Structure formats: structure tokens, C-alpha cells
Amino acid sequence: MAYKFKVGDKASFMGKEGTVVKVDKGVVLNYKVQWKEGHCDWFQGKNLDKVISKPEPPVPPKYGAPKFKVGDKVLITVDNPMCSFYKKDDTGVVAGITSNRPNYVSYGVKSTEEGRTAYVEECYLLPYKSDIIFTTKDGVDVRNGDKVYWVLKIKDEVRINSGTWNKDANDILPDLTYFSSEKLATECKKELERKTVEFKIGDTVKLIANTSSSGNNVGDVGEVFEITTRDGKQTGCRVRVLGGRDFALWSRCTDLELVAKAKVKIIPKAITEFKVGDIVKLTGNEAGSCNQVGDVGEILEIDGHQCKVQVPGGDTTANWSYKDDLELTTKIEKTMTLQEQIIKDLDLQVGDVVKITHAVPTGNLGWKGGWVSDMNNTIGKEGIVKSISSTHVSVAVEGIITHVYPAQVLQFVSRGPKYKEMQLTRDYNAKVYPDRIEVGCQTITMENFKTLQKLVTEMTKK
């Protein structure tokens, strides 16, 4: 549905809201929309939705007198303000005041680098301070007289110092890390102290962080099995959690701390030895298998610490689980999936004529397939069932390649082939009629066709 907008209307595109700032009244209405981030895009009206909302109270003035005067140097705070060429942290000089209303003040700002001028609203500008000496690690600009904290490492000792910056007395040293707050400096100090710890194989360690997204969890205690180094410094350890899995996972050295073995209480966990063909039940799913906790299936493959488990009616890929997320069981309770039940209720046979009624997204009523754009051309049309499985039905529509459909979009029309001219395959333009089949210039009666079909079947058996 197309809408007509005016400047100032609220519009949205795929859930993203903005404001119409310009209308191009050509042959096709186009609208320029400015998003909250500041940049703009052009749209045709049919691609935009109008945001209907309650009338907002009058906007109080957000500006007083202009903050800047001609000649002031300013800093740009966002990318592409008012659809201009400016980027964040660019600088310019105010060339003129282009608007001075209570709720809108803008300037013509001339770039100090390119010499070009663009309109920029006051809310996207800050005074450019030429007295900035440097910027701290946490992104705060330091000027003369500001308090600064810095972290200093001398051999194995890490210290925090602080002071008021004096540009005439202090020098910026590359070996120091500067911060604007004591809290951030303390966090840096702790990290540097952790980096000074040297691990060795057999050490007992505890995960205090998980920046490497290890399969182990924060708080786990385990034993170091292997250590990696780079440029002579330790970077990672392979840790086997005590009383946990029978394999080790990698963590960054900075995510670990040494733990005294006497403080570790080890609760051994029995590791089941599985074999291909075992029937198992999922008790966990830390490997991210497509199977769910509680599913029962058969082990098809074993690779180290993982098993491939096939659940009846389940996906045949992405179905690996850790061994300690499995337990042996003796039977598989076969349950019919929702798709299987719908297909069964339709009572379709290969060759039946069906009608495609509508489109559905992946996951609708348990369908695991994907609806592609070409399938939209088949909606409302009839086709012939080519094959049936437990998850979908394959249907051929005249003039369109064969697609697989979820059962819920199919409507039964008639049993058996439909007697109208229809292209059956890509290789032969075979046309089926009630009493004959035509292939090119050849005509085969239906009776002869059935006899020929029987002979081919017998020869194949021999």
C-alpha cells in the first residue's frame, strides 16, 4: 500500500524509523528519510510505511542563541550529519548561520581539509579545542591541569601513579598506559599482573574469564595439558576440567589463575565408552546439536570426544553431541513429527494433482525447508506430486521447475494424472491425453504404453 508523505512525517522501513526531510514530486513520488543516526536514504513511497502515533505535545525550544559565530572552529561529532560529506571528528570553520529558530539552529561549515561547505545542525557540533594534549586509553581528551592515572610495569611489579597534567613538566611516554579514572587503571593493573604468571603443564588453574569463548565455563577448575607461546610469551593453555569431560579445551592465559591443588575438590565423573550402534539419550546439549535434550537416537559415528546421533525423523546433519551429554538407553520411542502427521492426513500418492495455496516461512508447523522466490510463481496453480517423504512433498508445476513444499500449503485436487497437455520432463516434451501419449511426432496409445512399461519392468528384473 502506497502512502503520501509530507516533510516532517514519521516513516519506517523494515522496522527502522526516521523522518521525511524532502519530497521529490516527479513521475514517481520519492522521499528522503533521515534516520536517528544522522544519515539519509531515498525511497519510493511504496517501500515506506507511515508510523501512526498519538499526537506529540509541542516541542519546547531546544536552542537558545546560536552557540557559534562566524569564524569559530568546530568539531563534527557524527558521520554524515544532515546527509553531508562530513565524518566524525572532522573539523571545520563556521562560514555562516543558515537557520536560527527556537527548535532548529544550523550553520554552513567549511571543511578545514577540503574547503567544501555543508549545512550542519548545531546538535552535531562541538567547539574545537586546540589545547588537547593527548587522549587517554579510554578515549578521554586530556588538557593542561586535568588529573590523569597511568600504569607502569617495572620487571614483575605493576604500579599505578596519578597526577595533574602539566604540559610544561610532563612528557607522554610510550611505555605508559594513561587513563582518566582510577577504576580503569586498576583493571589494567590486574590484567598486567595476570600476564606475568607463567603456567606449566600439570598446573591447576581456574577460569576467571572466558574471552576466548572456550567450551569450559567461568569458575571451572582444571589441569593444564598444553601451552602455546608467541614471541616467547605464553598465550594460551589447553585445560581439562577436573571431574568433567575427558578432553581439554583452550583458554587464553589471561583468563586463568593458579589454584592450589589442596583447595580443589575433585568429583570424578564416570566416562561411558560408547560404540557405533548404541542407543543413547541426550542429557545436555553443550555442543549445539540440532537434537534436543531428551531426544533418543542411534550413534552413527564416533570422533574423539563427540558422537553423531541420529534421532528418528530428525535432521541428518549438525547432530553431533559430546559424550558426557549422552547416556545409554535401550529403546527408541518413535514419535510422528507434525509434518509427517499432515502428510499422512493428506493421503497423497505420487501422480496426484494438488494446488499450492499459499507461502509459509521456515519452521511453520515443523517444516525445515526454505521457501524460495520462484515458489511464489506457483501459488494458486496446480501441479503433479512427483515424490513424498516424511518432511516434504515434491510437486511439478507446468512451466516451472520442481520444488519441495510443506504439506500444509497443498490442497488435494484429484487422484492420478491430470488429463491436459503438460510438459512432464525437461528431456522430452511428452504430452499426456486420456487415450494416448505424444512424444515429438510419435504417438503411443495408452494400452501400448502400459504393455511397454510392463516389458521394461520384466527386462530390468532379469
C-alpha positions as CSV (number, residue, x, y, z in Angstrom):
1,M,0.0,0.0,0.0
2,A,1.5,3.4,-1.1
3,Y,1.4,6.4,1.2
4,K,1.7,10.0,0.6
5,F,4.1,11.8,3.0
6,K,4.9,15.4,3.7
7,V,8.1,16.8,5.2
8,G,8.2,16.0,8.9
9,D,6.2,12.8,8.7
10,K,7.5,9.8,10.6
11,A,8.2,6.8,8.2
12,S,9.7,3.4,8.7
13,F,11.5,0.8,6.5
14,M,11.8,-2.8,7.8
15,G,11.2,-1.6,11.4
16,K,13.7,1.2,11.2
17,E,12.1,4.7,11.9
18,G,13.1,8.0,10.5
19,T,11.7,11.4,9.5
20,V,10.8,12.6,5.9
21,V,13.0,15.6,5.2
22,K,12.4,16.1,1.4
23,V,9.8,15.1,-1.1
24,D,10.6,14.7,-4.8
25,K,7.3,15.2,-6.8
26,G,8.4,13.6,-10.0
27,V,6.6,11.0,-12.1
28,V,7.1,8.7,-9.1
29,L,7.0,10.2,-5.6
30,N,10.3,9.8,-3.8
31,Y,11.0,10.6,-0.2
32,K,14.2,11.5,1.5
33,V,14.3,10.0,5.0
34,Q,16.7,10.9,7.8
35,W,17.5,8.3,10.4
36,K,18.3,8.9,14.0
37,E,22.0,8.3,13.3
38,G,22.0,11.3,11.0
39,H,22.4,9.8,7.6
40,C,19.7,9.8,4.9
41,D,18.3,7.4,2.3
42,W,15.9,7.9,-0.7
43,F,12.8,5.7,-1.0
44,Q,9.7,5.4,-3.2
45,G,6.5,5.7,-1.3
46,K,5.5,2.1,-1.8
47,N,8.6,1.0,0.1
48,L,7.8,3.0,3.2
49,D,5.3,2.6,6.0
50,K,3.8,5.5,7.8
51,V,4.3,5.5,11.5
52,I,1.0,6.2,13.1
53,S,1.3,7.5,16.7
54,K,-0.5,9.7,19.1
55,P,-0.1,13.5,18.6
56,E,3.0,14.6,20.4
57,P,2.9,17.7,22.7
58,P,4.6,20.8,21.3
59,V,8.3,20.6,21.2
60,P,9.8,23.1,23.6
61,P,12.7,25.2,22.3
62,K,15.9,23.2,22.4
63,Y,18.2,26.0,21.4
64,G,18.8,29.5,22.7
65,A,21.0,31.9,20.9
66,P,23.5,30.3,18.5
67,K,26.5,28.8,20.3
68,F,28.9,29.5,17.5
69,K,29.7,32.7,15.5
70,V,31.2,33.1,12.1
71,G,34.9,32.1,12.2
72,D,34.6,29.6,15.1
73,K,36.4,26.3,14.6
74,V,34.1,23.3,15.3
75,L,34.4,19.5,15.6
76,I,31.9,17.2,13.8
77,T,30.5,14.5,16.3
78,V,28.8,12.0,13.9
79,D,29.2,10.6,10.4
80,N,27.2,12.3,7.6
81,P,25.2,14.8,9.6
82,M,22.2,16.1,7.6
83,C,23.4,13.8,4.7
84,S,26.6,15.9,4.3
85,F,30.1,14.6,3.4
86,Y,31.5,15.1,6.9
87,K,32.7,12.2,9.0
88,K,33.0,12.0,12.8
89,D,36.0,14.0,14.2
90,D,36.3,16.2,11.0
91,T,36.9,19.9,11.7
92,G,35.6,23.0,10.0
93,V,35.1,26.7,10.3
94,V,31.6,28.3,10.7
95,A,31.0,30.3,7.5
96,G,27.5,31.5,8.3
97,I,24.3,30.8,10.3
98,T,21.8,29.3,8.0
99,S,18.9,28.8,10.4
100,N,18.1,30.4,13.8
101,R,14.8,29.1,15.0
102,P,13.8,28.1,18.6
103,N,13.9,24.3,17.7
104,Y,16.5,24.3,14.9
105,V,19.8,26.1,14.5
106,S,22.2,25.2,11.7
107,Y,25.4,26.5,10.2
108,G,27.3,26.5,7.0
109,V,30.5,24.8,7.9
110,K,33.5,24.9,5.7
111,S,35.9,22.0,5.9
112,T,39.4,22.8,7.0
113,E,40.8,20.0,4.9
114,E,38.7,20.0,1.7
115,G,37.5,23.6,1.5
116,R,33.9,22.5,0.8
117,T,30.9,23.8,2.7
118,A,27.9,21.9,4.1
119,Y,24.9,22.6,6.3
120,V,25.2,21.0,9.8
121,E,22.8,21.3,12.7
122,E,24.1,22.7,16.0
123,C,23.5,19.4,17.9
124,Y,26.2,17.7,15.7
125,L,28.9,20.3,16.6
126,L,31.3,20.8,19.4
127,P,33.8,23.6,19.9
128,Y,37.2,22.5,18.6
129,K,39.7,22.7,21.4
130,S,43.2,23.1,20.1
131,D,44.6,22.8,23.6
132,I,44.1,19.0,23.8
133,I,47.4,17.4,24.6
134,F,46.6,13.7,24.1
135,T,43.8,11.2,24.5
136,T,43.7,8.5,27.2
137,K,43.4,4.8,26.6
138,D,39.6,5.1,27.5
139,G,39.1,7.9,24.9
140,V,39.1,11.0,27.2
141,D,40.9,14.1,25.9
142,V,43.5,15.5,28.3
143,R,44.2,19.2,28.6
144,N,46.6,21.1,30.8
145,G,45.5,20.8,34.5
146,D,43.5,17.5,34.1
147,K,44.1,14.6,36.5
148,V,45.5,11.5,34.9
149,Y,46.2,8.0,36.0
150,W,48.9,5.9,34.4
151,V,50.0,2.3,34.8
152,L,53.8,1.5,35.0
153,K,55.3,-2.0,34.9
154,I,58.8,-2.4,36.2
155,K,60.1,-6.0,35.9
156,D,57.4,-8.1,37.7
157,E,55.9,-5.2,39.6
158,V,52.9,-3.2,38.3
159,R,52.2,0.2,39.8
160,I,49.5,2.9,39.4
161,N,50.6,6.6,39.6
162,S,48.5,9.7,39.2
163,G,48.9,13.4,39.0
164,T,47.7,16.7,37.5
165,W,49.0,17.0,33.9
166,N,51.4,19.9,33.3
167,K,52.3,20.3,29.7
168,D,55.5,22.1,30.6
169,A,56.7,19.5,33.1
170,N,55.2,16.1,31.8
171,D,56.1,14.1,28.7
172,I,53.9,11.5,27.1
173,L,55.9,8.2,27.5
174,P,55.1,5.3,25.0
175,D,55.8,2.7,27.8
176,L,53.0,4.0,30.0
177,T,49.2,3.5,29.6
178,Y,47.1,6.5,30.6
179,F,43.6,6.5,32.0
180,S,41.0,9.1,33.1
181,S,39.9,7.2,36.2
182,E,41.5,5.1,38.9
183,K,39.0,2.3,38.4
184,L,40.1,1.8,34.8
185,A,43.8,2.0,35.7
186,T,43.2,-0.7,38.4
187,E,41.6,-3.0,35.9
188,C,44.6,-2.6,33.6
189,K,46.9,-3.3,36.5
190,K,45.1,-6.6,37.3
191,E,45.4,-7.7,33.7
192,L,49.1,-6.9,33.5
193,E,49.6,-8.8,36.8
194,R,47.8,-11.8,35.4
195,K,50.1,-11.7,32.3
196,T,53.2,-12.0,34.5
197,V,52.0,-15.5,35.7
198,E,53.9,-18.3,34.0
199,F,52.0,-21.6,33.8
200,K,53.5,-25.0,33.4
201,I,52.0,-28.3,32.3
202,G,50.2,-30.0,35.2
203,D,49.3,-26.7,37.0
204,T,45.8,-26.5,38.5
205,V,44.1,-23.4,37.2
206,K,40.7,-21.7,37.5
207,L,38.8,-19.8,34.7
208,I,38.2,-16.2,35.8
209,A,37.1,-15.1,32.4
210,N,36.2,-16.6,29.0
211,T,37.2,-14.1,26.3
212,S,38.2,-17.0,24.0
213,S,34.7,-18.5,24.1
214,S,36.1,-21.8,25.4
215,G,33.8,-24.7,26.0
216,N,34.8,-24.5,29.6
217,N,32.9,-22.1,31.9
218,V,33.9,-19.3,34.2
219,G,34.6,-20.8,37.6
220,D,35.7,-24.2,36.2
221,V,38.9,-25.7,37.7
222,G,41.1,-27.9,35.7
223,E,44.6,-29.1,34.8
224,V,46.9,-27.6,32.1
225,F,47.7,-30.1,29.4
226,E,49.4,-28.0,26.8
227,I,50.7,-24.4,26.5
228,T,51.2,-22.1,23.4
229,T,53.6,-19.2,23.2
230,R,54.2,-16.3,20.8
231,D,57.4,-14.2,20.7
232,G,58.5,-16.0,23.9
233,K,55.3,-15.2,25.8
234,Q,52.6,-17.6,26.9
235,T,49.3,-17.0,25.1
236,G,47.0,-20.0,25.8
237,C,46.6,-23.2,27.8
238,R,44.6,-26.3,27.0
239,V,42.7,-27.1,30.2
240,R,40.9,-30.3,31.1
241,V,38.2,-29.6,33.8
242,L,38.7,-31.8,36.8
243,G,35.8,-34.3,37.2
244,G,34.4,-33.1,33.8
245,R,34.9,-34.1,30.2
246,D,37.7,-36.5,29.2
247,F,39.3,-33.9,26.9
248,A,40.9,-30.4,27.2
249,L,39.8,-27.1,25.7
250,W,41.8,-23.9,25.0
251,S,41.6,-20.7,27.1
252,R,43.7,-17.5,27.0
253,C,46.4,-17.3,29.7
254,T,44.8,-14.0,30.8
255,D,41.6,-15.9,31.5
256,L,43.3,-18.2,34.0
257,E,44.7,-18.0,37.5
258,L,46.7,-20.6,39.5
259,V,44.9,-22.5,42.2
260,A,46.5,-24.5,45.0
261,K,45.8,-28.2,44.4
262,A,45.0,-28.7,48.1
263,K,41.9,-26.4,47.7
264,V,40.5,-28.3,44.8
265,K,37.8,-30.9,45.5
266,I,37.7,-33.4,42.6
267,I,34.5,-35.2,42.0
268,P,35.3,-37.9,39.4
269,K,32.7,-38.4,36.7
270,A,32.3,-41.8,35.0
271,I,33.0,-41.7,31.3
272,T,30.9,-44.2,29.3
273,E,32.6,-45.9,26.4
274,F,30.2,-45.8,23.5
275,K,30.2,-47.7,20.3
276,V,28.6,-47.3,16.9
277,G,25.0,-48.7,17.1
278,D,24.4,-47.7,20.7
279,I,21.0,-46.2,21.6
280,V,21.6,-43.1,23.6
281,K,19.5,-40.2,25.2
282,L,20.6,-36.6,25.2
283,T,21.0,-35.3,28.8
284,G,22.7,-32.0,27.7
285,N,23.5,-30.0,24.6
286,E,26.6,-28.0,25.0
287,A,27.8,-29.0,21.5
288,G,24.9,-27.1,20.0
289,S,23.4,-30.2,18.3
290,C,20.2,-29.9,16.3
291,N,18.9,-32.7,18.5
292,Q,17.2,-31.6,21.8
293,V,17.7,-32.6,25.4
294,G,15.6,-35.7,26.0
295,D,15.8,-37.0,22.3
296,V,16.7,-40.6,21.8
297,G,18.7,-41.8,18.8
298,E,21.4,-44.2,17.5
299,I,25.1,-43.5,17.4
300,L,26.2,-43.5,13.7
301,E,29.8,-42.2,14.1
302,I,32.3,-41.5,16.9
303,D,35.1,-38.9,16.6
304,G,37.2,-38.4,19.7
305,H,35.0,-36.9,22.3
306,Q,31.9,-36.5,20.2
307,C,29.2,-38.8,18.7
308,K,26.9,-38.4,15.8
309,V,23.4,-39.2,17.0
310,Q,20.6,-39.8,14.5
311,V,17.2,-39.3,16.0
312,P,14.3,-40.9,14.1
313,G,12.7,-38.3,11.9
314,G,15.4,-35.7,12.9
315,D,18.0,-33.8,10.8
316,T,20.8,-35.8,9.4
317,T,23.4,-33.0,9.8
318,A,24.6,-30.9,12.7
319,N,23.7,-33.7,15.1
320,W,27.0,-34.2,17.0
321,S,27.0,-34.3,20.8
322,Y,29.7,-34.5,23.5
323,K,30.0,-38.0,25.1
324,D,29.2,-36.6,28.5
325,D,25.9,-35.2,27.2
326,L,24.8,-38.7,26.4
327,E,23.6,-41.7,28.4
328,L,22.9,-45.3,27.2
329,T,19.3,-46.4,26.9
330,T,17.6,-49.5,25.4
331,K,14.8,-48.3,23.2
332,I,13.8,-45.6,20.8
333,E,10.2,-44.3,21.1
334,K,9.2,-43.4,17.6
335,T,7.0,-40.3,17.6
336,M,5.5,-38.9,14.4
337,T,6.5,-35.3,13.6
338,L,3.9,-32.7,12.8
339,Q,4.9,-32.7,9.1
340,E,4.6,-36.5,9.0
341,Q,1.1,-36.2,10.5
342,I,0.0,-33.6,8.0
343,I,1.3,-35.6,5.0
344,K,-0.4,-38.7,6.4
345,D,-3.7,-36.8,6.8
346,L,-3.5,-35.6,3.1
347,D,-3.2,-39.2,2.0
348,L,-1.3,-38.2,-1.2
349,Q,0.1,-40.6,-3.8
350,V,2.7,-39.9,-6.5
351,G,0.9,-38.7,-9.5
352,D,-1.9,-36.9,-7.6
353,V,-2.9,-33.4,-8.7
354,V,-2.6,-30.8,-5.9
355,K,-3.0,-27.0,-5.7
356,I,-0.4,-24.7,-4.0
357,T,-2.5,-22.4,-1.8
358,H,0.0,-20.0,0.0
359,A,3.6,-19.4,1.1
360,V,4.9,-20.2,4.6
361,P,8.2,-19.4,6.4
362,T,10.8,-22.0,7.5
363,G,9.7,-23.6,10.8
364,N,6.0,-23.3,10.1
365,L,4.3,-26.4,11.6
366,G,7.7,-28.1,11.8
367,W,8.8,-27.5,8.2
368,K,12.6,-27.4,7.9
369,G,12.8,-26.4,4.3
370,G,13.1,-22.9,2.8
371,W,10.6,-21.0,0.7
372,V,12.4,-19.5,-2.4
373,S,11.1,-16.6,-4.5
374,D,10.4,-18.9,-7.6
375,M,7.9,-20.8,-5.5
376,N,5.7,-17.7,-5.3
377,N,5.0,-18.1,-9.0
378,T,3.3,-21.4,-8.2
379,I,0.8,-20.1,-5.6
380,G,-2.8,-20.7,-6.9
381,K,-1.6,-23.1,-9.5
382,E,-2.0,-26.9,-9.8
383,G,0.8,-29.4,-10.1
384,I,1.6,-33.2,-10.0
385,V,3.1,-34.9,-7.0
386,K,6.5,-36.3,-8.0
387,S,7.7,-37.7,-4.7
388,I,6.7,-37.9,-1.0
389,S,8.9,-38.0,2.1
390,S,8.4,-37.7,5.8
391,T,9.4,-34.0,5.7
392,H,8.0,-32.6,2.4
393,V,6.2,-33.2,-0.9
394,S,7.8,-32.6,-4.3
395,V,5.5,-31.0,-6.8
396,A,6.0,-30.2,-10.5
397,V,4.0,-27.3,-11.9
398,E,3.8,-26.8,-15.7
399,G,6.5,-24.4,-17.0
400,I,8.2,-24.2,-13.5
401,I,11.0,-26.3,-12.1
402,T,10.0,-28.9,-9.5
403,H,10.1,-27.6,-5.9
404,V,9.6,-29.3,-2.5
405,Y,6.7,-28.0,-0.4
406,P,5.5,-28.3,3.2
407,A,2.3,-30.4,3.3
408,Q,0.2,-27.5,4.9
409,V,0.3,-25.4,1.7
410,L,-1.1,-28.2,-0.6
411,Q,-4.7,-28.8,-1.4
412,F,-5.8,-32.2,-2.9
413,V,-7.5,-31.8,-6.3
414,S,-7.7,-35.2,-7.9
415,R,-6.2,-38.7,-7.9
416,G,-3.9,-39.7,-10.6
417,P,-2.5,-37.8,-13.6
418,K,-4.4,-34.8,-14.9
419,Y,-5.6,-35.2,-18.5
420,K,-4.4,-32.0,-20.1
421,E,-1.4,-31.1,-22.1
422,M,1.6,-30.8,-19.7
423,Q,5.3,-30.9,-20.1
424,L,6.5,-33.9,-17.9
425,T,10.3,-33.7,-18.2
426,R,13.0,-31.4,-19.4
427,D,14.3,-34.0,-21.8
428,Y,11.2,-35.0,-23.7
429,N,8.1,-32.8,-24.5
430,A,5.7,-35.6,-23.6
431,K,2.0,-34.7,-23.7
432,V,-0.5,-36.9,-21.9
433,Y,-4.1,-37.4,-23.1
434,P,-6.8,-39.8,-21.8
435,D,-6.2,-42.3,-24.6
436,R,-2.6,-41.6,-25.8
437,I,0.9,-40.1,-25.1
438,E,2.6,-37.9,-27.7
439,V,6.4,-37.6,-27.7
440,G,7.5,-35.3,-30.5
441,C,5.9,-36.7,-33.7
442,Q,5.4,-40.2,-32.2
443,T,2.0,-41.3,-30.8
444,I,1.7,-44.2,-28.3
445,T,-1.7,-45.5,-27.3
446,M,-2.3,-45.8,-23.6
447,E,-2.7,-49.5,-23.9
448,N,0.6,-49.9,-25.8
449,F,2.3,-47.7,-23.3
450,K,1.2,-49.9,-20.4
451,T,2.4,-53.0,-22.3
452,L,5.8,-51.4,-23.0
453,Q,6.1,-50.4,-19.3
454,K,5.5,-54.0,-18.2
455,L,8.1,-55.3,-20.6
456,V,10.7,-52.8,-19.4
457,T,10.0,-53.9,-15.8
458,E,10.5,-57.6,-16.6
459,M,13.7,-56.9,-18.5
460,T,15.1,-54.9,-15.6
461,K,14.4,-57.8,-13.2
462,K,16.5,-60.1,-15.5
